[in-house]
Amino acid sequence: VTGEDGRADRRAGPGGSGLDLHLDLAKATGGVGWALEMALREAVRSGRLAAGARLPGSRSLAADLGLSRGTVVQVYAQLSAEGWLVGSPGSGTSVADRSVRPRQDAGERQALPTSGREPERRALDGRPPESVGGRQVDLRPGRPDLSSFPRTAWASSVRRAVSAADANVFDYGELAGVPALRAVVADYVSRTRGAQVTADSVVITAGFSQGLALLARMFHRLGVRHVAIEDPCLDRHRVLLRAAGLRADPLRVDADGADPAGLDGRAGAILLTPAHQHPQGSVLAPGRRTAFVEWARRHDAYVIEDDYDGEFRYDRRPVGALQALAPDRVIFGGTTGKALAPGTRMGWLVVPPALHEPLLEAAEEIAAAVPVIDQLALADLIARGDYDRHIRRLRLVYGRRRTELARRLAAVTTTPLEGISAGLHALLPVGSADLEHQLITAGERAGLRLHGLHASGYWQAPAGRPAALILGYATPPPHTWRRSLDLLTELIATEARHTRPR
Ligand SMILES: Cc1ncc(COP(=O)(O)O)c(C=O)c1O
């Protein structure tokens, strides 16, 4: 094995830690820590490292591989957070018992559970799309800074892609998407999110929303009637599920993410935001990641992993895709909505082989397709590294904004922001749904647009549930960022003055 520094052998051998990882550091384009992480993940997945197997101490493995101990510690921590390893003080790190084995009959569609009941029909809520224009400043969540859209790079990608494309590309395209984009996305998602992806498993969609609508339609065709969904969550997702004739069954969420204890056996699919619960901001705990996947296997169901902002984590590398734990049971969904802009309307699903055809059938029924020119441009943008560069730049900007938001709020309230240091939003808990409503109304009058857990329909069962403002700190363009902070802190300070006991 050749190391990136040209040294002959960095394989961990029996003389030291005793762990043979077949780790080829020469191919470690993402860095040696990344390569070690991938190698360990693969060793667990393939069974080379069995459940319960003790891993060498970080010091000894680091010495074997010629890495710093900190790198190994970080890799162990990352894989523990993802549910591959378990560590406890004093007894070291070992391979987690996932009890997750692929089943032979994973491809049998008809085995999906049905409730036997007719689907509940409900009206779509029909809320009009909200304008982000006007003179108000905007701290609503769900959008990046639209003014940061990489116009020059995008325009170059369109020009290059259109000039170079073979004429056949302009025909009705493949429903699954342009092959060049599917290949680039497969590489991107495995590289950045640690998912198990081949180009064949990728379906390009018009954003995650369309992907979810297609999945809902597909699951309904397969006999599913219930989908478990986090409560709170984006109301639009419940609406999309119901529009396809599915019941959206609420799953409780706490500081460890969605709680699998609430699953009742009827759900044919479970919609989760594992890397960053939307909107509460927790990460799905390692034990729960495993529990959801096991549940899906036992009930012949599927997990839909909504990775809407997985690119943005500020305190560490994001937790890897849940999909990697069970590529035959988890559908991974990504979007360009946060990394570029929602108006690009592009996203991708990574689909288990058994669902590939059913999904395309659902897409064909409603002629769901994504314009090929946009797909070619996105393929070019990602392949050239411009997409990654753009995300790296914005990660710095948004990470700084989050810190500044927390600092400014700390000056006017003792209530800390909630949610991990990730994504494009954070929560500021407030005392009640009434107060949330008052703050949003007062903000509106002062020229500040805000969202709240209650006021913006995130709760499915709102009675007695906590209230909070959901602060989309990425949304304001740079020239309104300071003003947004000033208006927000003034609003909170005024509220604190009114409610302070006399
Ligand atoms: C939880 C969640 N999932 C997914 C999305 C992305 O949706 P789309 O790609 O359709 O814009 C969003 C965007 O707001 C979101 O908040």
The ligand as an ORCA input file, in Angstrom:
! r2SCAN-3c Opt
* xyz 0 1
  C     -37.188     20.049      5.194
  C     -36.995     20.404      3.760
  N     -36.829     19.425      2.874
  C     -36.619     19.679      1.568
  C     -36.575     20.972      1.108
  C     -36.224     21.211     -0.329
  O     -37.272     21.288     -1.145
  P     -37.029     21.630     -2.697
  O     -35.813     20.901     -3.161
  O     -38.263     21.121     -3.341
  O     -36.889     23.100     -2.810
  C     -36.782     22.029      1.978
  C     -36.794     23.413      1.488
  O     -37.263     24.320      2.107
  C     -36.973     21.741      3.342
  O     -37.133     22.718      4.239
*
